[in-house]
Amino acid sequence: MAIEELLGQLTLEEKCSLLSGSAFWYTQAVEDLGIRRLMLTDGPHGLRKQVENADHLGLNKSVPATCFPPAAALAASWNEELIYEMGEALGIECRAENVDVLLGPGANIKRSPLCGRNFEYFSEDPYLASRLAKAHITGLQSKGVGASIKHFAANNQETRRLTINAKVDERTLREIYLASFETAIKEGKPWTVMCAYNRLNGEFGSENKKVLNDILRDEWGYEGLVVTDWGATNDRVKGLEAGQDLEMPSSGGVNDRAVLEAVQEGKISEAQVDVSVRRLLELIAKADEKLPVEPFIPKKHHELAQKIASECIVLLKNEEQVLPLAKTEKIALIGEFAVKSRIQGGGSSHINPTFLDTLLEEMQKRGGDAVLYEKGFSVDAESLDRAELERAIVAAKAADKIVLCMGLPESYETEGLDRKHLNLPGAQLEMIRVLKQYNPNLIVVLNNGAPVVMPFEDDVKAIVEGYLLGQAGSGAMASILYGEVNPSGKLAETFPMRLEDTPAYLNFPGEGYQVEYREGVFVGYRHYDSKKIRPQFAFGEGLSYTTFSYDSIETDQESILDTDQLHVKVRVTNSGKRAGKETVQLYVHDCQNEIIRPEKELKGFVKLSLEPGETKTAEFVLDKRSFAYYDVEQKDFLVQSGQFEVLVGASSRDIRLKKTVIVTSTAKIHKHFHANTTFGELYAYLPTRPIAEERMDYFKRESGIDFEMGENAEDFAFRVICDFPLKTLVTFTEGRYSRKQLAELLEQVNKIGEG
């Protein structure tokens, strides 16, 4: 039956019931009309389908499924093709379990490394986050299973996440916190978008008309369904008016009746209800367009999980090429993480894995009896057990090298709680201080979902950031440590030297029910690079067992309009002796100073696979958004005409090549001038610059102010006058420039400003 025909046959009561779940994971059905229920369930890095005792916190066990690396690790791969492939596998598993919509991916920005759910999000950079989220969505939906990108928007902490009011200025919201969703939604076209719990500038996520309707639908053209996060409804009727279609889970009929009564009382129209019901019926129709079911082969997906995890591992330090290990070397493997791998964070994304590797087993597969394990410490211990320490010392003395497995306990990284610090448990740090006395060849392998501070950086030979790698992560880590796979991961977030250096340090998690995003657009590397703060490890950083040289940069044009595309080519050569992969990163620097902007912003990346001595060309296409900022007055992304530097390198701090281009704006800027507009503002707007120069000369002559100071008197006068408002033409000339003349001036420049 056609959707419009169904709408015509549904009663108002049935329509209202369809807009709320029937159970924890299911939508409502109307069996008489053949409208089936949909199953939505948790992801995003695996299928969490609960059979009974449903909950939203990961407390109860779910069906076995492949636990792929969570988003924090996935992002370090910088590999869209791999993430697409993971999405395909997730789709196959969902189809095998009759799941229609998998809740994910999480595209929220990592505003602070303290957020307890950061392991579930991609990056501190919106461009990278949105590109990777798009890959996840398109891979999943290619198998006939819907995605639900979340949590829309400005959900960047767990502290009071259900009630906190995030105060974000418009420019920051557009450039950072909405931008991480924008490409994923516009190009990935997720079947559903999940709203956030929190308030944004005073409005709950479930009833924020500006975000859910004005931006998401009217500006971005989104045509799919908007679903609440589980229990995120505040005022159901207001939410429906704002564009919130489906409430999950069931309210037990309470909110169904609220919508029904609102229609009956004339507060909202039945037509408004029909809009949301139509979107739900369209979602069901998509889910019913079943592609052929592919068999779920757990072993095959486990192998894929290992392949993906191997590209997520980041080699941060490798002094004296202590890595890779030789299979003949005696290795002391120390730390409880070697036998109790953390594969994921806690909460609603907690997957019940089909298999589970351990690092001890995987290293012994390669090194046999040469690998000796000692517990050394418990994962959450603050002090060392003497007996455990003594055994670790014995192993360290007998070994050629030590692999020390360190990281964060799960209690540090879970949905519902934020971290209080960036420190590793004290016992782990103490173990380094002791063991370095007995064996200098210390290799630290980290098991964590978010940055930690590393006061031990100078005390160890190598640091390997393993993140949370999913069920096959131990096999991937062993393949990296023994050189079977060349590490190619790059950090998708900055690792600070200390918590106090982080952008939101003084404004996280807020006070009471409010948090202010006072750092503005200066999030992540934008903050560190602009303020010249040295991080422990920079955004985009990651080593390889080979080396890469960046040989040349070419652009197809030296000067473009903002309506044009700029094509950039960069030659990269594997200058080492091993095959490897390099992620070539492109940043843009605005050379103008009139708009406060970050030092540089990521606008492109390409991951190249190179044999020894091989050269390949990384190609990028830059458009208007690559050079634009969000202009609050014009309510649009605009380019400030002038010079821009195209920067290409191996990280945000390792720029290898640069090229200057000129970009000219074609935008018709509508400017409004008034008596308090400064001469400088009038001068900065090119169409009114001649008028500004004339009035500035008049002011210099007639104001009676002595501007003749030093050798650069003319420049001094110009800079000072720029700060004077136009009204001083009257007050500082003692009326020789009349109020009538000022009014005529404003009328003249405003006509020009209208374009």
MARDRENBA-50256 format. One record per residue (C-alpha): residue in one letter; x, y, z. Coordinates in steps of 0.25 Angstrom, whole numbers, plus 5000, padded with zeros to 4 digits. Example, Ala and Ser with C-alpha at 12.3 -4.5 7.8 and 13.67 -1.06 7.14 Angstrom:
% MARDRENBA-50256
A504949825031
S505549965029
% end
This chain:
% MARDRENBA-50256
M500050005000
A500550144996
I501050235007
E499950345004
E498850235004
L499350185018
L499350325023
G497850335019
Q497450205026
L498150235039
T497350285050
L497850405058
E498150315070
E498950225062
K499750335056
C500150385070
S500450245074
L501450225062
L502250345067
S502650275080
G503350135082
S502550015086
A503749955094
F505149985097
W505749965084
Y504449955075
T503550055068
Q502050035068
A501349945058
V499949955052
E499749815048
D498349835041
L498949925031
G500249845029
I501149945036
R502249865043
R503049905055
L504549945053
M505649905062
L506750005065
T507849965074
D509250015079
G510550015071
P511350085066
H512649995065
G511849865066
L510449815068
R509849825082
K508549745081
Q507949705094
V507049585095
E506449615108
N506549715120
A506749835111
D507549945116
H508350065110
L509550065118
G510249935114
L509949865127
N509249745121
K509849645111
S509549645096
V509649545085
P511049515080
A511549615070
T512849665064
C513449775073
F514249865063
P515149975068
P514350095074
A514350225067
A515550285074
A516350175068
L515750175055
A515950325053
A517450295055
S517450205042
W517050335034
N516550225024
E515150245019
E515150115010
L515450035023
I514350095031
Y513350075019
E513749935019
M513449925034
G512149985031
E511849875021
A512149775031
L511249835042
G510149835031
I510349685029
E510249655044
C509049745046
R508349675034
A508649545041
E507949595054
N506749665047
V507249795051
D506749915043
V507550035049
L508850035056
L509050155065
G510350225061
P511350275057
G511650375067
A512150505061
N512250595073
I513450685074
K514550645085
R514450785092
S515250735104
P516050605106
L515250585119
C513950545112
G513650405117
R513050365104
N514150415095
F514550275091
E513250275083
Y513550405075
F514550425064
S515250545065
E515550695070
D515450735056
P514050745049
Y514650725035
L515250595038
A514050545047
S513050575036
R513850505025
L514050385034
A512550385039
K512150385024
A512950265021
H512350185033
I510850225028
T511050195014
G511650065017
L510550025026
Q509450065018
S509949995005
K509549865012
G508049915014
V508249965029
G508050105033
A509050185041
S508650285052
I509750395053
K509850445067
H509750525076
F509250655069
A509750745074
A510850805084
N510750675092
N512250685097
Q512250645111
E511550535120
T511450625133
R509950665134
R509850625119
L508250615121
T508150755125
I509350835123
N509150965114
A510350975105
K510551125101
V511251135088
D511351255079
E510751245065
R512151245058
T512751135067
L511451055065
R511551065050
E513051045048
I513250935058
Y512050865065
L511150865053
A512250845043
S512550705049
F511150665044
E510950745032
T511750665021
A511350535027
I509850575026
K509850645013
E510650535005
G510450415014
K508950435015
P508750355028
W507350295029
T507250355043
V507850465051
M507850455066
C507650575075
A508550605087
Y508050605102
N508650745105
R508150885103
L508850965093
N508651115095
G507551095104
E506750995096
F506750845098
G507250755087
S505950695085
E505150825083
N506250915076
K505550965064
K506751045059
V507650925059
L506550815055
N505750895045
D506451025041
I507850965039
L507650815037
R506450815028
D506350955022
E507850985020
W508450845018
G507250785011
Y507150665020
E505950575017
G506050465027
L505550435041
V505950505054
V505950415066
T506150445080
D507350395088
W506750295098
G505950375108
A506350505102
T504850555101
N504550685109
D503350745103
R502750645093
V501850745086
K502850855085
G503850745080
L502850705069
E502750855065
A504250865064
G504450745055
Q504650635065
D503950515058
L504150395067
E504150375082
M504950255087
P504750175095
S503250165098
S502650265108
G501550165112
G500550245104
V500750375112
N501350455101
D500450395090
R499250445098
A499950585099
V500150595084
L498650545082
E498150645092
A498950765085
V498350735072
Q496950725078
E497150855085
G497650925072
K499050945078
I499650875066
S499050825053
E498850685049
A499650725036
Q500850745045
V500650605051
D500550545037
V501950605033
S502650525044
V501750395041
R502150405026
R503650405030
L503450285038
L502650215027
E503750255018
L504850195027
I504050065028
A503950055013
K505450075012
A505649965022
D504749875014
E505549895001
K506349775005
L507649744998
P508049594997
V508449545011
E509949515012
P510449415022
F511049465034
I512449385036
P512949425050
K514349375046
K514449465034
H513949585041
H514949565052
E516049565041
L515449695036
A515449755050
Q516949715051
K517249775038
I516549905042
A517249915056
S518549895050
E518450035043
C517850095055
I519150075064
V520050205065
L521550195067
L521850325075
K523350295078
N524350195073
E525750235078
E526950155073
Q525950075065
V525649985077
L524449945069
P524149855062
L524449735070
A525149615065
K524549485068
T525849435074
E525949545085
K525549515099
I524349605102
A523849635116
L522349665114
I521849735127
G520549785131
E519149725133
F518649785120
A519449675113
V518449575117
K517249665120
S517149745107
R516249865108
I515549865094
Q514449975096
G513850075106
G512750055115
G511250085113
S510250065102
S511250035091
H511849915099
I511949795090
N511949645093
P513049605084
T513049475076
F514549445079
L515549515088
D517049515086
T518049545096
L519449615094
L520149505102
E519549395093
E519849475080
M521249515084
Q521549365088
K521049325074
R522149405068
G523249395079
G522949265086
D523649245099
A524549365097
V523249445102
L523149445117
Y521949505124
E521849565137
K520649635143
G521449745150
F520249835154
S518749835153
V518149925143
D517450015153
A518550015164
E519150135170
S520350065176
L521149945173
D521049805180
R522449775185
A522349625181
E521849665167
L522949765165
E524049675169
R523649575158
A523549685148
I524949725151
V525449585150
A524849575136
A525349715132
K526749675135
A526649545127
A526049615115
D526649685103
K525449775103
I524249815111
V522849825106
L522049905117
C520549895115
M519950025121
G518650095120
L517350135126
P516350055134
E514950045128
S514350125140
Y515150245134
E514450245121
T513050215121
E511650275117
G511150355128
L512450405134
D513550495130
R514950485135
K515550575145
H516950575140
L517850515129
N518750435138
L519050285137
P518850205150
G520050225159
A520550085159
Q520850085144
L521650215145
E522450155157
M522750025149
I523450115138
R524250185149
V524750045154
L524949965142
K525750075134
Q526850045145
Y526949905140
N526749905125
P526750035117
N526049965105
L524650005110
I523450005100
V522150055105
V520850005099
L519650095102
N518250035104
N517250155105
G516150225098
A516650375100
P517950455102
V518750435115
V519950515119
M521250445118
P522350495128
F523150375125
E523350405110
D524850435112
D524950305120
V524550205110
K525050165096
A523750145089
I522250185091
V521150115083
E519750175084
G518850055083
Y517550125087
L516350025089
L516549935077
G515349835077
Q515349685079
A516549665069
G517349775074
S518349695081
G518649615068
A518849755061
M519749805072
A520649685071
S520749695056
I521249835058
L522249805069
Y522849695061
G522849775048
E521949685040
V521149815038
N521749955037
P521050055046
S520250155038
G519250215049
K519250375051
L518650445063
A517250495061
E517450585074
T518450655081
F519150595093
P519450715103
M520650725112
R519750755123
L518250775126
E518450925128
D518850935114
T517550885108
P516550985101
A515350965110
Y516150955123
L515451065131
N514151045125
F513950895126
P512950835130
G512350965134
E511551015146
G510250965150
Y509350945138
Q510151025129
V511551015121
E512051125113
Y512951095100
R513851215103
E514951165095
G514151185082
V514651125069
F516051095076
V515750945079
G516850845078
Y518050875070
R517451005066
H517751045080
Y519150995082
D519651035068
S519051175069
K519551205083
K520851135081
I520651035092
R521550905090
P520750785091
Q521250645096
F520850595082
A520250675071
F518950655063
G519250565051
E520550515057
G521050375055
L522350305051
S522650185042
Y523750085041
T524050155028
T524250295024
F523450385014
S523950505006
Y523050615001
D523650664988
S522750764981
I521450844982
E520650894970
T519350964969
D518650974955
Q518451124958
E519151244965
S517851324967
I516351274968
L514951324971
D514251264983
T513351204973
D514551124966
Q515250994971
L516650994973
H517350864970
V518650824978
K519650724975
V520750674984
R521850574981
V522250474992
T523350374992
N523550255001
S525050285004
G525250165013
K525450015011
R524049965015
A522749975009
G521850075017
K520650165017
E520650315019
T519450405022
V519750535014
Q519050655021
L518650785015
Y518350905024
V517951045020
H518551175026
D517851305024
C518951415023
Q517951535026
N517851585040
E516451655040
I515651525044
I516151445056
R516451305051
P517251185055
E518651175050
K518251065041
E517150975038
L517050835032
K516450835018
G516850705012
F517650575014
V518050455005
K518650325010
L519650265001
S520250125000
L521650134995
E522750024993
P524150054996
G524650164986
E523250184980
T522650324977
K521250354977
T520450484975
A519450524986
E518250604979
F517350704987
V516150784982
L515950914990
D514650994989
K513951114995
R513851045009
S515351015009
F515551165011
A514351215017
Y513951255031
Y512551275036
D512051415036
V510951435047
E510451565041
Q510251515027
K509851375032
D510751305022
F512151245020
L512951355013
V514351365008
Q515151485012
S515851524999
G517351514999
Q518551425001
F518451285006
E519551185009
V519251035005
L520150955015
V520450805013
G521150715023
A521150595032
S520450665044
S519950795048
R521350825054
D522150765042
I521850845030
R522750805018
L522250885007
K521451015005
K520851094993
T520251234993
V518951254985
I518051374984
V516551354986
T515551464983
S514151464989
T512951484979
A511951494991
K511051614991
I511251665005
H510151745011
K510751845021
H510051935030
F510752055036
H510352145047
A510852265055
N511752165064
T512352105052
T513852125052
F514652195041
G515452065041
E514151975038
L513752075027
Y515152065021
A515251915022
Y513951905013
L514551924999
P513351984992
T513352095003
R514852115004
P515052234996
I513952305004
A514652265017
E515952315012
E515352455009
R514652465023
M515952415030
D516752525023
Y515652625027
F515652575042
K517152585042
R517152725038
E515952775046
S515952705059
G517052785065
I517752655069
D519252655068
F519652535060
E521052575056
M521852475065
G523152415061
E523652375047
N522452285044
A521452395047
E520552365036
D520452225039
F520152255054
A519052355050
F518452255041
R518452145052
V517852235062
I516752295054
C516352155050
D515752135064
F514952265064
P513452245062
L512852335050
K512052415060
T513352485064
L513352555051
V512252645058
T512852645072
F514252665070
T514052775059
E513252855069
G512052845059
R512752885046
Y512352755041
S510852755044
R509952645049
K509252665035
Q510552635028
L510752515037
A509352465033
E509552485018
L510852415020
L510152295026
E509152295016
Q510152295005
V511052175010
N509752095014
K509352105000
I510652044995
G510551945007
E509251885001
G510051844989
% end
